[in-house]
Every structure is written in structure tokens, then in C-alpha cells.
Amino acid sequence: MDELREIPDRIKDLIAPYLEANGIELVEIIYRREQPGMVLRLLVDTPEGIRIAECEALNNYLSEALDQNDVMGEHFVLEVSSPGLDRPMKTDRDFERNIGKEIEVTTYEPVDGRKTHEGLFVGMDKEKIVIQANDVSTVIPRGSIAVARQRIKF
């Protein structure tokens, strides 16, 4: 049994009903050895942004469910948190959530003569995204994207 792969799958199954009932999206599960030992980290979000109280309630639910179902074989640290505004967009859902927002995109190879693009994220499909800056639209192939993030303005 490959514990590092199996445990996240078991956790997903265990919390799926809770997440669905509470309108929470599971962004990522990370299970790995870190300085304090094994860490189980869940990154969650909602369309309105996740609140601390929602993270705390999920943490409490998951702690109890893990104890009852004996999923974890060893001591671990459980963390439930927001993935953060500046996290890279990886999944279709990440991209969809950011349509209409300012994003920054770095590509592996130049697109329209540049590797770095900033602008309003106006559309996407399976093969490409479209950003707009200064009334100019740039079409970026999804396979060319090294990193895409929401642009944070202070």
C-alpha cells in the first residue's frame, strides 16, 4: 500500500458528503513528511472565499471522522486552510473562478514576443486562455503556461 497516495484518496471519500453539504471545494490534499512529522494539509475554498470558521468546522469534522474510521496509521498534524489568493491556477476550476479578474501569466516560450503577460482574464477553453490589456487581446495556449496567478493589487 502506497500510504502517501492512498490516504488522500480515502480522505476525499470521507469528507465528500461534508464538502458538498457545505458548498466547500477541495482544492488540494497534501500528505507528506515535514519537520514535525507527517502533515495532512487540506486546502479548501468557496466561491465567496473560505472563512476561518468554515476551516475550523471542517477540521473538527475531519478529526472526528478520522478517529472513528481509523484512516491514519501514525501520528500526524492536520491543517485545514485557504489556498491563498496568490496560489497558481492549475485546474479548469481554478481558471474558471478567475474569469473577469486580473491575472499574471508566465509562459515557457514567448507568446506574442513575451513570456510574461498581465491583464484581464476574459475567456478560456480546453486549449487556450484569453487575457486583455490596453484593448489588446492575447491568446495563450494552455500548454504554454508555466505559471498563472490572480494578480494581487495593494
SULNOR-V821587 format. One record per pair of residues at least 12 apart in sequence whose C-alpha atoms are under 6 Angstrom apart, sorted by the first residue. I is the first residue (numbers start at 1). GAP is how many residues later the second one is. D is the distance in whole Angstrom. If there is no record, write none. Layout:
BEGIN
i=I gap=GAP d=D
i=I gap=GAP d=D
END
This chain:
BEGIN
i=24 gap=21 d=6
i=24 gap=22 d=5
i=25 gap=19 d=6
i=25 gap=20 d=5
i=25 gap=21 d=6
i=26 gap=18 d=5
i=27 gap=16 d=5
i=27 gap=17 d=5
i=28 gap=14 d=6
i=28 gap=15 d=5
i=29 gap=12 d=6
i=29 gap=13 d=5
i=38 gap=38 d=5
i=39 gap=37 d=5
i=39 gap=38 d=5
i=40 gap=38 d=5
i=41 gap=37 d=6
i=41 gap=38 d=5
i=41 gap=39 d=6
i=42 gap=38 d=5
i=43 gap=38 d=5
i=43 gap=39 d=5
i=43 gap=40 d=5
i=44 gap=38 d=5
i=55 gap=25 d=6
i=55 gap=26 d=6
i=59 gap=21 d=6
i=86 gap=63 d=6
i=86 gap=64 d=6
i=88 gap=60 d=6
i=88 gap=61 d=5
i=89 gap=59 d=5
i=89 gap=60 d=6
i=99 gap=22 d=5
i=99 gap=23 d=6
i=100 gap=21 d=5
i=100 gap=22 d=6
i=101 gap=19 d=6
i=101 gap=20 d=6
i=102 gap=17 d=5
i=102 gap=18 d=4
i=102 gap=19 d=6
i=102 gap=49 d=5
i=103 gap=15 d=6
i=103 gap=16 d=6
i=103 gap=46 d=6
i=103 gap=47 d=4
i=103 gap=48 d=5
i=104 gap=13 d=6
i=104 gap=14 d=4
i=104 gap=44 d=6
i=104 gap=45 d=5
i=104 gap=47 d=6
i=105 gap=12 d=5
i=105 gap=42 d=6
i=105 gap=43 d=4
i=106 gap=40 d=6
i=106 gap=41 d=5
i=107 gap=37 d=5
i=107 gap=38 d=4
i=107 gap=39 d=5
i=108 gap=36 d=6
i=108 gap=38 d=5
i=119 gap=12 d=6
i=119 gap=13 d=5
i=119 gap=14 d=5
i=120 gap=12 d=5
i=127 gap=14 d=6
i=127 gap=15 d=5
i=128 gap=12 d=5
i=128 gap=13 d=4
i=128 gap=14 d=5
END
